[in-house]
């Protein structure tokens, strides 16, 4: 297995998500014709989300050597004899100056050229500003390349030809998987999907690219959904998810990734499908509570709810019972957990319960059955507004979005007065306190 480094080598975290292969260099020739071929320049550039021509040119500038770039045969050459460690250290300088975000030091950035100025845009934190290394010689090279590409495009348009990039896209190697990911009967694209329209021309231009190598603005709505799906699957398969759940900052990385792919409102549809792997939904809701909660709230303000995300979370509930149809009798308990754990607000739950059965993700019959199973919880939520207001004023039900919140140990108790009898619910266990003060278990299906 080839050696790899963190993209930002100043970060020593073994679980750092951004990796790049170590430079593999091969010295060829003798005397005045000696040269160093960077064998895996394409792979390194792909990891940095840059074109290989730019880091190669940076090597030449820093070493005072000529460079030769053959994109067709993928040969990136720097004149002279240079060892791998020296090149790796120079690459660190390129990453610091032209890749890492000036605000958050995240490598998820892209560069744009406007009026002879290079701007850096961070897809992780949203930072946008002038590149700090604008005075570097590589900046002038980038601006010149941009002008060449722009002029070349205009000339071809005048000739009536279809515009193409001057520089061959060295990323166009892998093909997008043929299969279309579905979430319980609804494709990523199409009506009520990730977006309303699909761009056929855009799909034709990017069909040869691997999703992980594409930028969201160059993706079709379907591809953005598939990209987030693949990202989540990667976290699960690499076993990074349990580690990320230990802190809010790491969980927010997942939320920001969904926002980056412009699919945050439907992210819980994906997460429910991938994280509810067995019938024990109560354990899963507690384990991933903070993730679900943050996904249902504004990226910049956790106190502000995302109504659309909560609405789609209720659709995700329907998908869960389509996956485990033998559990439909526990629909009320599932819905109650969503409310108790502050994953979905009572308003969105009631709205779902009183809406007409939908065949958007599951069959219309199943949708109607689930709403009927949850009817008593819906009625209780409608009539418990005054009680919930008092509880909110006490501050007992606030979500703790920090490391002190112990995921998996959330236990809340809600009492409802019914004919003088206090009903209490803790997790899946429901008890009734009789007149003698003794607790009696009741049927879990009779909520």
VENFEN-V574771 format. One line per field, one symbol per residue. ss: DSSP state (H for helix, E for strand, - for the rest). psi: psi as a letter, one per 20 degrees, with the letter a starting at -180 (. if undefined). A space follows every 50 residues. Layout:
ss=???
psi=???
//
This chain:
ss=---EEE------------EEE---EEEE--HHH-EEEE--HHHHHHHH-- -HHHHHHHHHHHH---EEEE----EEEEE----HHHHHHHHHHHHHHH-- --------EEEEEE--EEEEEE-----EEE------HHHHHHHHHHHHHH HHHHHHHH-----------------------EE--EE------------H HHHHHH----HHH--HHH--HHHHHHHHHHHHHHHHH---HHHH---HHH HHHHHHHHHH---HHHHHHHHHHHH-----HHHHHHH-HHHHHHH-E--- ----E-HHHHHHHHHHHHHHHHH-HHHHHHHHHHHHHHHH-----HHHHH HHHH---------HHHHHHHHHH-HHHHHHHHH-HHHHHHHHHH------ -------------EEEEE--EEEEEE--EEEEE-----EEE------
psi=pqqqrqgoiipjphjphoqqqqpoqppqrqcijqqppngkhghghhhilr qhhghghgggghikqqqppnhgjlpoppqroprghghghhhhhgghhigq phgikpjmrqpqpplkppqpppigijqprpphkhiqhhghgggghghggg hhgghhhhjjqpprqgppoiimgqqqqhqppqnliprgaapjbhrhqqog ghhhhjiiqqhiiqqhijqrhghgghghghgghhhghikhghghiiqhgh hhhgghgghgjkjhhjhhgggghhhniaimhggghggjghggghhjrqhi oiipqnhhhhghhhhhgghghhhmhijhijghggghghghjkgpqhghgg gghirqpqkghrqhggggghhhhjghgghghhikghghgghhhhjhjqpn mrihonpikooqpppppokjpppqpocippqpoahjjqppqrphim.
//
